[in-house]
Amino acid sequence: MKTRFAMMAALLAAALLFAAMAGHDWASPRRLLQALSGAADMESRLLLVWRLPRVVASALVGALLGLGGAIFQGVFRNPLAEPYLLGASGGAAIGATIALLVPLGLPGGPVLAALSFAGAWGATWLVLAVSGLHGRPDTAGLLLAGVAVAAMLGALRSFLMLALSDDTVNLQVVLSWTLGGIQTPDVIGLLLLAAFVGAGLALALWLAHGLDLLGLGDEQAFAFGLDPARFARRAVLVGAALVAAAVAFGGLVAFVGLIAPHLARWWIGPRHRALMPSSALIGAALVAVCDGIARAVLPPAEIPLGLVTALIGGPFFLLLLARRLKT
């Protein structure tokens, strides 16, 4: 087990190195070392101030998505579950639309992150309220409520875009955000994102034993002293908070929360205490690499990160679905 974790850590280190090198102008490892040592030339300063913080932010966003995906797959006992099931993407898009199109007179970056987070987590609360997750848990009802709420939020976002648009408003910024993309955070933003990851990993490990019991079925879980309904609600809210934080800093990045737990499960096994950190490491590596590709493929333009992850994750999802239908 320790050897496998060491290999995943090495994989993450390689992914971070690739992401730090990739871009409009590729940087050699020697240039990265010069930047880290405090070289005063302009290229080193750009690497240190802009690219390296973005690489770290992309890895942290990926770790949050990996953790959130592992929690949702554990709660729903379904390997095809992913973090945006319960309307988090629609809620986050509502918050981002308001932040980008309504002149609130406040700093744009923090307001965008705060409203995106509030929208994503608030949508999950709404789904829980609509589905009535109390007493015996009904995951089917929860999923149906998630689909309905996501559809309503999507329609509301479209209405807001039409109602708030005029000759002075460019809807491209909203569309760009919904396609996903890591923005270089300042020091406070990076520390806040790291704090989310640390707290999220601690909460995920706290949920690990309950998720293992939940996988045995409701009756077996209850026999071991777990209240399935209460635990499912708690786990969903924790997973939604992690996804909301990822969306607030990275926009809507598709499929990472689906892929990372699967790769971790194949490599490390189904026990959640080992699965959680493995999913975080793999998610961090995936997003870091995809963000590097997004910056490097069509210079000087940048491909939206969500498009890159969708091109990779779409075929992966179809493969999973085909394998599941065969069994």
C-alpha positions in Angstrom: 0.0 0.0 0.0 2.8 2.5 0.9 4.5 1.7 -2.4 1.4 2.5 -4.3 0.9 5.8 -2.5 4.5 6.6 -3.2 3.9 5.9 -6.9 0.8 8.1 -6.9 2.8 10.9 -5.2 5.5 10.6 -7.9 2.8 10.7 -10.6 1.5 13.9 -9.1 5.0 15.4 -8.9 5.5 14.6 -12.6 2.1 16.1 -13.5 3.0 19.3 -11.6 6.4 19.5 -13.4 4.7 19.1 -16.8 2.0 21.7 -15.9 4.7 24.1 -14.8 6.7 23.7 -18.0 3.6 23.8 -20.4 2.3 27.1 -21.8 2.6 29.5 -24.6 6.4 29.6 -24.0 7.6 26.2 -22.6 9.9 26.5 -19.6 12.7 24.1 -19.0 13.3 22.6 -15.6 16.4 24.8 -15.3 14.2 27.9 -15.9 11.8 26.7 -13.2 14.6 26.3 -10.7 15.9 29.8 -11.6 12.5 31.2 -11.0 12.1 29.4 -7.7 15.6 30.7 -6.6 14.4 34.3 -7.1 15.9 35.2 -10.4 15.1 38.8 -11.3 14.5 38.5 -15.1 11.0 39.0 -16.4 10.4 35.4 -17.5 11.3 34.1 -14.0 9.0 36.6 -12.4 6.1 35.6 -14.7 6.7 31.9 -13.9 6.8 32.6 -10.2 3.9 35.1 -10.0 1.5 33.7 -12.6 2.2 30.2 -13.8 3.3 28.3 -10.7 0.4 29.6 -8.5 -2.0 28.5 -11.2 -0.4 25.0 -11.4 -0.8 24.6 -7.6 -4.4 25.9 -7.8 -5.3 23.5 -10.6 -3.9 20.6 -8.5 -6.0 21.7 -5.5 -9.1 22.0 -7.5 -8.5 18.5 -8.9 -8.1 17.2 -5.4 -11.4 18.6 -4.3 -13.2 17.1 -7.3 -11.6 13.7 -6.6 -12.7 13.8 -3.0 -16.2 14.9 -3.9 -16.5 12.2 -6.6 -15.4 9.5 -4.2 -18.0 10.6 -1.6 -20.8 10.8 -4.1 -20.0 7.4 -5.5 -19.9 5.9 -2.0 -23.2 7.5 -1.0 -25.1 6.4 -4.1 -23.2 3.1 -4.3 -22.9 3.7 -8.0 -19.6 3.9 -9.9 -21.2 6.2 -12.5 -22.1 8.8 -9.9 -20.3 12.2 -10.3 -20.1 15.4 -8.2 -22.6 17.4 -10.4 -25.5 15.0 -9.9 -27.4 17.1 -7.5 -27.5 20.4 -9.3 -24.2 21.9 -8.1 -23.2 22.9 -11.6 -26.5 24.7 -12.2 -26.4 26.5 -8.9 -22.8 27.5 -9.4 -23.7 28.8 -12.9 -26.5 31.0 -11.4 -24.1 32.5 -8.9 -21.5 33.1 -11.6 -24.0 34.7 -13.9 -25.1 37.1 -11.2 -21.5 37.9 -10.3 -20.4 38.5 -13.9 -23.5 40.4 -15.2 -24.9 42.3 -12.3 -22.8 45.5 -11.3 -22.5 44.8 -7.6 -19.7 47.4 -7.0 -17.5 44.8 -5.3 -14.2 43.2 -6.3 -15.0 40.7 -9.1 -12.8 37.7 -8.2 -13.9 37.2 -4.6 -17.6 37.9 -5.4 -17.5 35.4 -8.3 -16.0 32.7 -6.0 -18.4 33.4 -3.2 -21.5 33.4 -5.3 -20.4 30.3 -7.2 -19.8 28.5 -4.0 -23.2 29.7 -2.5 -25.0 28.7 -5.7 -23.5 25.2 -5.8 -24.0 24.4 -2.2 -27.4 26.0 -2.1 -28.6 23.9 -5.0 -27.7 20.7 -3.1 -29.6 21.9 0.0 -32.6 22.6 -2.3 -32.3 19.1 -3.8 -32.2 17.6 -0.3 -35.3 19.6 0.7 -37.2 18.6 -2.4 -36.4 15.0 -2.1 -37.3 14.9 1.6 -34.2 12.9 2.6 -35.4 12.0 6.1 -36.3 8.6 7.5 -35.3 5.9 5.0 -32.9 7.3 2.4 -34.3 7.3 -1.1 -31.3 7.7 -3.5 -33.6 7.3 -6.6 -35.7 10.2 -5.4 -32.6 12.2 -4.6 -31.3 11.7 -8.2 -34.6 12.6 -9.7 -34.8 15.7 -7.6 -31.3 16.6 -8.7 -32.2 16.2 -12.4 -35.3 18.4 -12.0 -33.5 21.1 -10.0 -30.6 21.2 -12.4 -33.1 21.7 -15.3 -34.8 24.5 -13.5 -31.5 26.2 -12.6 -30.3 25.9 -16.2 -33.5 27.6 -17.5 -33.1 30.3 -14.9 -29.5 30.9 -15.9 -30.6 31.3 -19.5 -33.3 33.7 -18.5 -30.9 35.8 -16.5 -28.4 35.9 -19.4 -31.2 37.1 -21.7 -32.6 39.6 -19.2 -29.3 41.1 -18.1 -27.6 41.3 -21.5 -27.4 44.5 -23.6 -24.9 46.2 -25.8 -22.5 46.8 -22.9 -22.5 43.3 -21.5 -20.5 40.5 -23.1 -22.0 37.1 -22.5 -18.8 35.5 -23.6 -17.4 35.8 -20.1 -20.3 33.7 -18.7 -20.0 31.1 -21.4 -16.2 30.9 -20.8 -16.7 30.4 -17.1 -19.2 27.6 -17.6 -16.6 25.8 -19.8 -14.2 25.7 -16.9 -10.8 27.3 -16.3 -8.3 27.9 -13.5 -7.5 31.5 -12.8 -4.3 32.4 -11.1 -5.3 33.1 -7.4 -3.5 35.6 -5.1 -1.8 34.3 -2.0 -5.0 34.6 0.1 -7.0 32.7 -2.5 -4.4 30.0 -2.7 -4.2 29.6 1.1 -8.0 29.4 1.2 -8.1 26.8 -1.5 -5.4 24.8 0.4 -7.5 25.1 3.6 -10.5 23.7 1.8 -8.5 20.7 0.6 -7.1 20.0 4.0 -10.5 20.3 5.7 -12.1 18.3 2.9 -9.6 15.4 3.3 -10.1 15.3 7.0 -13.9 15.2 6.6 -13.7 12.6 3.9 -11.5 10.4 6.1 -14.1 10.9 8.9 -16.8 9.6 6.5 -14.7 6.7 5.2 -15.9 4.1 7.7 -19.6 5.0 7.2 -19.2 4.8 3.5 -17.8 1.3 3.8 -20.8 0.3 5.9 -23.2 2.0 3.5 -21.8 -0.2 0.7 -23.0 -3.3 2.6 -26.6 -2.2 2.3 -29.0 -0.3 4.6 -29.8 -3.2 6.8 -26.2 -4.3 7.4 -25.2 -0.7 8.0 -28.0 -0.2 10.5 -26.9 -3.4 12.2 -23.4 -2.0 12.7 -24.9 1.1 14.3 -25.1 3.5 11.4 -28.2 5.6 10.6 -28.1 5.4 6.8 -30.5 8.4 6.2 -28.7 10.8 8.6 -25.3 9.7 7.3 -26.2 10.0 3.7 -27.5 13.5 4.2 -24.3 14.5 6.1 -22.0 12.9 3.4 -23.9 14.6 0.5 -23.5 18.0 2.2 -19.8 17.4 2.7 -19.3 16.3 -0.8 -21.3 19.2 -2.2 -19.2 21.7 -0.2 -16.0 20.2 -1.7 -17.5 20.4 -5.2 -18.7 23.9 -4.5 -15.2 25.0 -3.5 -13.7 23.5 -6.6 -16.3 25.2 -8.8 -15.8 28.5 -7.2 -12.1 28.5 -8.1 -12.1 26.5 -11.3 -15.5 26.8 -13.0 -17.3 23.7 -14.3 -14.6 21.1 -14.9 -16.3 17.9 -16.1 -15.6 14.2 -15.5 -12.7 14.6 -13.1 -14.9 13.6 -10.2 -15.9 10.5 -12.1 -12.5 9.4 -13.4 -10.3 10.0 -10.3 -12.2 7.7 -7.9 -12.4 4.9 -10.5 -8.6 5.0 -11.2 -8.0 5.1 -7.4 -10.4 2.1 -6.9 -8.7 0.1 -9.6 -5.2 0.8 -8.1 -5.8 1.0 -4.4 -9.0 -1.0 -3.7 -12.5 -0.1 -2.5 -11.8 0.8 1.2 -12.6 4.4 1.5 -9.9 5.3 4.0 -7.3 4.6 1.3 -9.6 5.5 -1.5 -10.1 9.1 -0.4 -6.5 10.3 -0.4 -5.8 8.3 -3.6 -8.7 10.0 -5.4 -7.4 13.4 -4.3 -3.9 12.7 -5.6 -5.2 11.4 -8.9 -7.7 14.2 -9.3 -4.9 16.7 -8.6 -2.6 15.1 -11.3 -5.5 15.0 -13.8 -6.5 18.6 -13.6 -2.8 19.8 -13.5 -2.0 17.9 -16.7 -5.3 19.0 -18.4 -4.7 22.6 -17.4 -1.2 22.4 -18.9 -2.6 21.0 -22.1 -5.2 23.8 -22.2 -2.5 26.4 -22.0 -0.1 24.8 -24.5 -2.1 23.4 -27.4 -3.2 26.5 -29.3 -0.9 29.4 -28.3 -1.4 32.2 -27.7 -5.1 31.2 -27.2 -6.2 29.0 -24.3 -8.6 26.1 -24.6 -11.2 26.0 -21.8 -10.2 23.4 -19.2 -13.6 21.8 -19.2 -13.3 21.0 -22.9 -10.0 19.2 -22.3 -11.4 17.1 -19.4 -14.6 16.4 -21.4 -12.6 15.1 -24.4 -10.7 12.8 -22.1 -13.5 11.9 -19.7 -16.3 11.3 -22.3 -14.7 8.2 -23.8 -13.8 7.0 -20.3 -17.4 7.3 -19.2 -18.7 5.4 -22.3 -16.2 2.7 -21.5 -17.4 2.4 -17.9 -21.0 2.4 -19.1 -20.3 -0.4 -21.7 -18.6 -2.5 -19.1 -21.4 -2.0 -16.6 -24.1 -3.0 -19.2 -22.2 -6.2 -20.0 -22.3 -7.3 -16.3 
